[in-house]
């Protein structure tokens, strides 16, 4: 397995795991800080925008053939 294939495999496997771990951290932060429903929604919304940026970057790279 060459470096590029290993890099692509790890990006595909580990980044979603990191996103799930960050979601757990945000949920725990919202719970312990008594953020309420709106505060929790805002926290997850900001995390969701970051994840959306990652997905858009991946889609653009696939469409451009990079």
Secondary structure, DSSP 8 states (H G I E B T S, - for coil): --HHHHHHHHHHHHHHHHHHHHHHHHHHHHHHTT-HHHHHHHHHHHHHHHHHHHHHHHHHHHHHT-
